[in-house]
Amino acid sequence: MTALPIIDAHHHIWRQNDLAWLKGPMQPRIFGPYEPIRRDYPIAEYLADLAGTGVVGSVYCQTNWPPKGELTEVAWVDSEAKQSNGVLQGMTAYCNLLAEDAPEMLAAEAKASPLVRGIRMQLHWHENPLYRFAPRPDLMNEPLFRKNLARLQDHGWLFELQVFTSQMQDAAKLIQDFPGINFVLLHAGMLEDLSPAGRTAWREGMQRLAQLPNLYVKLSGLGTFIHRVDRAHIADIALPTIEMFGSARCVFGSNFPIEKLWSSYAELVSAYRATLAGLPEADQANVFSATARDLYRLN
């Protein structure tokens, strides 16, 4: 059987000088030491990494440029897309939805590039400071956040939701309260506690979320907490997720160049292809490309 084409629904490119964490002192990160990626990672290198893997399209995900740098990021990614031979077909931008001027920023981003398909504002909080990004776990309950989130509907955009298991109850309420917005759960819910109790809590949270038809899941970043490509680990997360949500609500994402710290792109794709090989071809096609094309309105 010919290898199915792939849409990479979650990757990054960047210029080192635009990102403080890439040029400042080394900071502890959940993905471990990151010296090899403390440099520019332009579209040309991304294309070289994915060569020969069957990837035919991609979606860029924001990389936390400095405050008020959102428009510069969108414009730069748009310019890089023009050099991607049609591979980079969409992007998820950043907007601070806790800012009073968020609606104006959303409008400016829409004007800056036709490739914007949604917003990611990272909300994940954990008891372990190393895993923490948001200052507290319940930002999604703030009235101003919710008021600004509703404005995504003005542009037909989705929201990329990044939370841990402990936040899934609040996340379920948020998603349920905004049926007109598609949400995308990043990194399959960020399972970091691999103990039996941790896995059970994750599965229970995912089952609750799976009942919400406007939530999709990215099978991405699964090496984040183990710092390697592990086929058994991918299977333990990806296969139950596909079973719970259905393949029509699951998409593949490489999370490159983060996963480049421990893997080649070809190795990562090979692991996912092997993991999904036992599924019907229609389900594989959904996860690898069809769902992403519909969700992100790609060519």
Buried (B, 14 or more C-beta within 10 A) or exposed (E): EEEBBBBBBBBBBBBEEBBEBBEEEEEEBBBBEBEEBBBBBBBEBBBEBBEEBBBBBBBBBBBBBEEEBBBBBBEBBBEBBEEBEEBBBBBBBBBBBEBEEBBEBBEBBBEBBEBBBBBBBBBBBBEEEEBBBBEEBEBBEBEEBBEBBBBBEEBEBBBBBBBBBBBBBBBBEBBEEBEEBBBBBBBBBBBBBEEEEEBEBBBEBBEBBBEBEBBBBBBBBBBBBBBEBBEEBBBBBBBBBBEBBBBBBBBBBBBBBBBBBBBBBBEBBBBBBEBBEEBEEEBBBBBBBBBBBBBBEBE
